[in-house]
């Protein structure tokens, strides 16, 4: 059985396209919306269902019998909460890490081992800013869970069940313990905090690498960075970005400023910058409502002042290219080829410009086919090609181009984004967290750019004379 089945609504159609007014024509027939196929009636006189106060239904609703048994039920759920896992039996705790967490009415992240080193020892370690020994064994650990209160949480190690509990009961009591398992909710709320790391002498932001964690050792990395590079797995090609892993710790490289969620209460931070600054590893306290945090690094030596300078070496290795093309408004207007491939291609030509337009350049293999290379251990052989950003050319007035189909597609993307924010995205209950924008209504903040984009596209369509087929109103 497929995950979804279409329903034939033709017997229930009672109105035509006239309800939208004479200036607009809604799409009918076969359509694709948000990647799903829909079959709208093809008769303009009777192709939609009128409901509510519409005269065709006399204020009544329309009942559509499904005629099939339910196969899947989707539950709305709250945002994830951190849960610490402790195995009280020494034999269980000493086993190699292979924990699994199952949730029957919700979702859970991978469980991750927590550092076994006490916080005081971590703060006093001589290798501040340079990582931590990897955790050994299966306890302690943590997982993030989002579920219905009626959900059952089951914890296994290498397939063997260690214990299970009710999610609602665990949240109400804060912790639950069985002979082989202890679970504790350690989510104490969080704030969206703007962090600045300054040179203590100059007072200016300085690039560095940084790591935040809760008192239990749960990482809280800046927005856009990984809590666990490669998810602690034996993979190497999954994560790309400004992060580095040193033993147990994943650091984020920042330019001196970052922002993201930090847990309320005790927070440990670990910062390092090269070999001329003292690393900073210290304990902080995040108060409810706190939105700013400033940290300072002290320089212990200045190698430039002692006449030592950095030397940069560069080595270039360029794949052969065969074609170089000039593209004007989506159409190739000039090109040059080198059948044998070369490290350098040059192209000089003239193009005709009769109005507003854009130009871009692109290069690839013969006839702009891709030259495949041997990437990853799986030999995916992805193609090599490159292109510039467009250069916009205005002719006689402010730059303007209009494409009705492109604008209609943008409306569909905006509608999909609003649907995701309203119906799918997990959100924390109001009042339990603060966000970087500082506004009380987080949902309104999330929807605002979509409404602004929607209004801009609709205005563009009115200026360009395009028909608005469909859009959602706030």
N, C-alpha and C positions, 0 to 999 in steps of 0.2 A: 504494500500500500504506500502511495506517495505521501509526503509530508503535508501537502495541501491538495484540495480538489476544487475545481470551479463549480459554482452554482449557477444554474440557468434561471435568470430572473425575468425572462421574456413574458411569462404569464402574468407578472405583476406590474408591468409597465402601464402607466395611465396618463402620462403627459408627454408632450413633444418638446421641441427646442424653443418654442415661443416664450417660455417662462423667463429666459435670460434677457429678453428685450430684442429690439430690432437691430441694434448696433453691434451685437456680438453673436458669434456662432460657435457653440460648444462642439468639441470633437465627438464624432459618433463612429460606429464600426469598430474594427480591431485597433486597440491602443496598447501602449506600453507605459507603465507608470511606476517609478521607483524600482525598475527592473522586473516588474511582474506584468504578465499579459492579461488584458481585460477585453471582453467582447461587449461593446455597447451596441444597443439596438441600432439597426441601419435605417429605420423608418423615421424621418424627422417629425412625423405627426405623433408617434408613440414610441419613445425609446428610453424614457426615464421614469422613475417612481416618485410621485408626489406624496409627501407625508405632512403630518402636523395640521396646520390650518388650511392646507390646500383643498380646494373645492372637490377634487377628485376623490379624496378620502374622508370628506366631511368631518374633519377633526380627529379621525381615528388613525391608528398606526397600520402598518402592513406586516403581516405575519408570514415569514418565509420558513417553511419546514425544511430541516436539514436532511432527515431520513438516514442518518448514519450514526454509529457509536463514536464517542470521543476517544481519540487515540493519544493525544498529547494535551496537557494543560499548562499554560504559561502563567506563572505567579509573579506579581509585582513584588519587589523587595527593596529593603533599605540599603544604604551604603554599607560597605564592608567594615567589619570591626576586627581588631587584632585579638587573637586568643593565644595565650602561652600554653605550650604542651610540656608537661613534666612526667617522666616515667619513674615512679618511686622504687620499682624493683631494680637493683643494681644490674642484674643480668640483662634486662630489657634496655636499660640506659646505655650499656656498654656495646650493644650490637652496632654494626655498621649502619649508617644513616640510610634508611629506606622507608621513611614514614609516608603514609597515605592518609588523606582525610576525605571522607565521602559525605555529601549532604544530599538528602533525598528531595528536599523542597527548597533549593537555593543553590548556591555556588560557593566554592572555596578555591583559594589560590594553591599553588604548590606550598607544602610546608618547608620551612627553612631552618637549619640549625642555628641556635643562638650561641654566642661565645660563652665558654665555660669559665673564663677568667673574671673574677669579681671586679666591680667598677673601680674600687680603690686601687687594685693592682694595675688595671688598664691605664688609669690616670698617671700612675707613677712609673710606667714602663719607660725604659731608656730610649726605645725606638718610637718616640712620639712622632706622629705624622708619616710613619713608614710602615703602616699596616699592623696586623695582629696574626698570631698563629691560627691556622684553621681549626675550627671546632672538630672534636673527635667524639664519635658516638652519636646516639639518637636523642639525647636529652641534655639540656632543655632545647626546645624548638618553638616556632610560632607559625601561625597560619592566619589568613584573613578570611572571614566568613560573612556572607550576606544571605539571609534566609528568612523564611516565614517562622513565626514563633513555634509552630507545630512541627518544624523540621527535626529530623534525627541526625545527629552528628556521630559518625563512626570513624574511629582512628585505628589504623592497621600499621604493622611494621613488617615489610616483606611479605605481604599477603595475610599475615596472621592478625586477627582482631584482638586489640588490646582493651577496648571498651567503647561504649556509646552513651549518648545522653541526649536530652531534649534541649533544643536551642533556646526556647523561651524560658525554660527553667534555669539554664546556665546564665542567661542575661539577667534574670531577676535576682539570683543568688550571688552572682559575681564569680563563683568558682564551684566546681563539682569534682569530687574525688572518688575513684573506685580502687580496688586493690592494685591494678596495674596502670592506672591512668589518672592524672590530675589535669583539668582544664580550668583556666582562669582568664576572664575577660580583662585585658589590660588597656583597653581603649578608654582614656580619660578625657576625651575631647581634644580638639586641635585648633590652632590658629594659623591663618595664612600670614606669614611673616616675611618682610622685606629685610634682607641681610646685606650688610656692607662690611667688607674686609679691607681695612685701611693700613697703609704704611704708618707706623707709629710716629715716625719723624716728620713726614711730609703731610700726613693727614689725607692722602689721596688713595683711592681704591687701587689695589694691586692684584694682578692675576695670581691664582693659587689653586691648589686642590683642597677639597673640603668634604667632610663626612659628618653627618648628624645621626644620632641614635637615641632611643629612649633609655630609661634606666635599666630596662630589661635587655637592651641590646638590639632592639628592632630598628632598622635603618629608616631614616626619613630624609631622603635625598632631595635636592632642589628640583623644582618643576622642570620637566624635560630631561631628567637624568634617571639612570637606573638605580634601583635599590640593590639589585644583585646582577652583576654583569654575567651574561649567559645563563641566568637563572640558576646558578650553582651547578649546572650540568656539564657533561663532557662535550659541549658544543663550542664552536669557535667562530661561527660565521653569522650568528643570529643578531647580535647587537652592534650598532654603529653609533658612535658619538664621542663626546668629550669625557670619557670615563676610564678609570683604570682600577684594576683589582690587585690588592697586595694582601695575600693570605685571606683572612676572614673579611677584610674591609673593602668595600667599593667606594672610591672617591670620585667626586665630580670636579672637573676642571671648570673654573669660572673666571670671569674677567675682573673680579673684585666685587661684583654685585650678583645676587641671586634672590629668588623668592620661592616660596612653597610652604607646605604645611609642616608645622612642628608640633609635637605633642605638648599639651599643657602639663606643667610640673617640671620634673627634673629632665634635663637634656644634656647629653655629652657631645662635645664637638671636637674634631681632630682636623687641624689645618697644617699644611706645609707649603713652602715656596722655595725650591732650589736649595742651595747650600750656603747662602749668605744670610738667611733669616732663621731665627729660632722657631722651631715648630710650636704650635699652640694646641695643647690637648687639655681641656678644662671642663668643668661642670657648670651648667647654666640653669636658670629657672624661668620658664615661660609662664607669665601670668595670664589669666583669662582676659581676652580683649587686646593683648599686646600685639602690635603690628610691625614694630621696628626692632632691629637688633644690630649693633655695631661691634665688631671684633677688630683687634689690632695685632699686627705682626711686627716684631722688633728685629732690626738688622743687627747682626753681631759682627759682621765684617763687610768691607766694601772693596771688592777686588779691583774695580776700575780705578779707585783712588790709589791703589797700590800698583797701577800700571799693568794690570792683567785685563785682557779683553777677550770676548768670545770670537771665535772664527766659525763661519758657516760654509759648508761644502755642499755643492749641488751636483747631482748626476742625472742626466736626462736619458731616457730610453723610450723612443717613440715608435708605435706600431705604424706600419705602412698604411697610407691612405690612397684611395684611387679616384675619388670624385669630390669636387667642391662645387656647390650650387648656391645661387642667389635666389631667394624666394620672395615674391612680392604678393602680399595679400593671399597667401595660400597657393600660389602658382609659381612653378620654376620658370624664371625668366632668363637665366644665364647659367652656364655650367662649364667646367673643364674636367678632363679625365686624364689619368695616367695609368694605362693598362697594367704596367708592371708593378705599380705601387711606388710611393715615394715618401720621404719624410717631410716634404714641404711642397705645398701647392700655392699658386698665386692666380688670382683672377681679377681682371680689370675690364669693365664693360660699361655700357650706358643703359639706363632703363627709362621708360616713358612714364611720366607722372602727370595725370590729368585731373587729379583731385586728391583728397585725403587718402592716405594709404600707409602701409608699413612694409618694411624690408627686414629680412633675416638671412644669415648664411648658415649652411650646414655641410658637413663632410661625412663620408663613410666609404664603403667598399665600391667595387665596380657597379656603375649605374645606380648608385646609392643603395646598394644592398649591403647588409651588415657583414663585417668581417668577424667571424666567431672565434672566441678564444677559450682556452681550457681553464675555466674558473671553478673553484671549490672541488672538494674531494668527490662530489657526485658528477663532475664533468657536465654541468648544465650547458656549457658552450653558448653563453649569452653573447649577443652581438655588440660590436664596438661602433659607436657613432657619436657625433656631437653637433650641437647647434647653438647659435647665439640667441640672446633675447631679442625681441623685435625692436626695430628702430622706427618710431612713429613720425610720419611726415605730414605736416599740415600745409594746406594749399589755400592761402588767401584769408583764412579765418581760423578760429579755434578748431582743433582736430576733432573730427567726428566721423564715425562709421557705424552703420547699423545692419545687423543680421537678425531677421525675425526668428529664424529657427534657433539660433544660438541664445537669444534672449528667452525664448520659451523654455529651452532646456535649463537655463539658469533658474527660472522660476520653479521648475520641478526639483532641482537640487535644493533650493531654499526650503521648499515644502518638506522635503525629506529630512532636512536638518531640524526643522521645527518639530516634526513628528518624533524624531529621535530624542530631542531634549525633553519633550513633554511626556512621551509614553514609554521610553526604553531606558534612558540614562538613569543610573542610580544616583540618588541625592541624599545627603545627610538630613535628618529631621531638623526643621527650623529651630534656631536657638542653641543647637549643640556645637556648632562650629562658627568661626568667622572666616571670611574670604578676603582675597587680596583687594577686591573693589570696595569693600567697606560698606556696601549697601545692605539693607535689611532683607529685601526680596531678591534672593539669589536666582529664582526662576525668571523673573522679569529681566534681570541683568543678562542671563544667558540668551533670552529670546530677542533682546534689543537689536543686536547686529543683524539678525535675520530679517526683522521687520524693516530696518533701515535699508538693507539690500533689496528687499522686496519692493519697497517704495521707489528706490532708484531705478530698478529694472522696469517697473511699470511706467515710470515717467519717461524712460528712454524709449519704450515701445510706443507711448503716445506721441513722442516727438518724431519717431521714425515711421509712424503710420502702421505699426504692426497690430494684429488682432490679439487680444489677450484671451487665450483659450481656457485657462484655468489658473486659479491661485487661491490660497488659503487666506482668510482674514484673521486678524488676531482676535 
